[in-house]
Amino acid sequence: MSDATKEKTQVVAEEMARLPAIVYDFYRPRPESAKPGESGADGAGEKPRQKTPLLQKKAVQKAKWFIGVVFRKLQEIYCHNICTYSNMVLIGAVFLLCISGAFSQAAFGILVFLNLVISIFSDRKERKRLEKVLWKEGGEGELDEVVVRRRKSKLEKSLDAYGRRMGAVAGVFGLVLFVQAFMFRNESFRGSVVSMCSAFVAAMPIGMYVLNHFANFVGAARLSKKGLKVQDKRAIMRLAGTDVLCVGDSSLFGEFDSPVMEALRAFQDDGVRVILISGEEPEALLEKAKKAGIVEDGRCVDAATLNDMDAMRKAVLRSTVIGNATSLQKSIFVNILRESGNMVTMVAKGEDDCAAVQNADVSVGFAPREGDTAGLSDMYAKSGGFDLLATAYEESGALNQNLRNLSSLFFMKNVTALLLALYAVVCSIPYPVTLSMWTLLGIFTIGIPSLPLFLYTLSDAKRPLARSASNTGCPDGYTLSDAKRPLARSASNTGCPDGYTLSDAKRPPARSTSDVGCPDGNGDKKHEERFLLKSIKNGLPAALAGTVAVIVLLRYGIMFDLDTDGTVTAAVLLLAFAGFLMLGKLCLPISSFDVMLLAICVAGFLCCFVFCGPLFGMAVMNMRIAMLLVLFLIAEESLYRLLCFLVQKAWHGNSA
């Protein structure tokens, strides 16, 4: 048995070991000469099985195949999406509210259900596509050598970590609030559950997961119009975090025209290492790499001379051009790069790149037909050139940037909810804002404006991103779609001489080729700051301003014996005002679209407050509370501007 066959057998055996014993017995790897139902590798020393009728054998095989498919779908699609930390705790909160009779407070369950539906729908669609490729027609249902792996983008990993941390802290506060209300203040079970769930659910970024799925669908639709079909929508968000770009076929460079050269330089100037790994002869491959600008020296590794894993590891981490690489070697090279802490994107064309395509974090196939490399790739183009990859990379960066900007809205709401929970625990009072009130706030300060703003910042070619250019590190007036836009980092920060731009053919790579393949400690912070730090920077001023204003108003109401329901209603209006201030900052520079969007959100909130107030737990304020509210609104706006100045100054001071 050859080495390639042994490697294939080992990979398939490890994957099939997860299936039930009866399914594994049917799907277990066999040599090409063996037939289903016969003995193992060579059959030596084993008694041959008795022959069964053909119809009976096919019926048993179909039944086993059906059991295997159902088992894998239940495990990899439904359980994977439903049995997550955030989903389970949110479903538990809905259950507690329902059994306590607080049905009006469980409206947030709609977002949880919507997130589950979108996740399951995406996974089922992806699974059906892979089944067409992985399960061979007429092959007795045997699984191909490709193993499906689930991957998450850096943004998704940051979002999951953020949700777990916020959920853990909010869970502790929620339990303390429940114990205080039910055992010490002798409140009803329903009131105690509402107080606990209000503090807990408001601190969870529920809508952020829905917005993430929405961004994936928008990116897939936009790329499909440009000639790149997206088969795994999660790959769009992963593409922006690429550390190493592996090219499996030098023919993808075409004639080394201007678009291809620009595409390669766009990756290199952004700190992405480009490696050419092909089965061609090293000398010819080196000449093509020099023309493409991938390598400047004469170093090229012959993969035929690499006999052990240590040699292969050193070669792929230190070299830029590797020739005479087999299909198995390409797959090993990709695994080595991933194990070294890199986000790897594989660009392939031939059938010998199938294993490497599935091992990469992101795979892009350029093939004339769907079924081989194209069918297994996360995204592929039936026609077009290498410049389509640069377009997808730019689109992925825009989607990630907008998603990070809008995440500050969710962070503001989550931090405000936690601070109010801390205040309620310390003062041993009921949680002031109910879930129905948080729902009203979320609809008009986050839900309705986030989707149009997300689409508008992508569609307007002349508009900078949602945040001002001074916050992104780029000069004012430049946009992602501007061909003359400098990099997001200044040339002095990237290791390149000042004055070079993306379109400058003489610009050297961002880092030397001798050290870019190895982990440099940057990790997820290579291109930009981490998701959580960005959210803190943008959302903290509004969260602190709103929380301080609400706490002072509530204490003032207790001291002067104001109407409790009216005071809580005024507090909700203060939180809404803080949300609109944050939304206005994200819209800078203000355009006519922004004015119209803000006007619609403010008008919608006021209409719900006036005409549907009791539905959301809002009460009528007397004149004394109304006049007090006006004073607090003016003070809140001044406090917000002061906190923005302090946070911005502290942020730049730490960066320096």
Secondary structure by P-SEA (a helix, b strand, c coil): ccaaaaaaaaaaaaaaccccaaaaaaaccccccccccccccccccccccccccaaaaaaaaaaaaaaaaaaaaaacccccccccaaaaaaaaaaaaaaaacccccccaaaaaaaaaaaaaaaaaaaaaaaaacccccccccccccbbbbbbbcaaaaaaaaaaaaaaaaaaaaaaaaaaaacccccccaaaaaaaaaaaaaaacccaaaaaaaaaaaaaaaaaaaacccccccaaaaaaaaccbbbbccccccccccaaaaaaaaaaaaacbbbbbbccccaaaaaaaaaaaccccccccccccccccaaaaaaaaacccccccccaaaaaaaaaaaaaaccbbbbbbccccaaaaaaaccbbbbbccccccccccccbbbccccaaaaaaaaaaaaaaaaaaaaaaaaaaaaaaaaaaaaaaaaaacccccccaaaaaaaaaccccaaaaaaaaaaaacccccccccccccccccccccccccccccccccccccccccccccccccccccccccccccccccccccccaaaaaaaccaaaaaaaaaaaaaaaaaaaaacccaaaaaaaaaaaaaaaaaaaaaaaaccccaaaaaaaaaaaaaaaaaaaccccccbbbbbcaaaaaaaaaaaaaaaaaaaaaaaaaaaaaaaaac
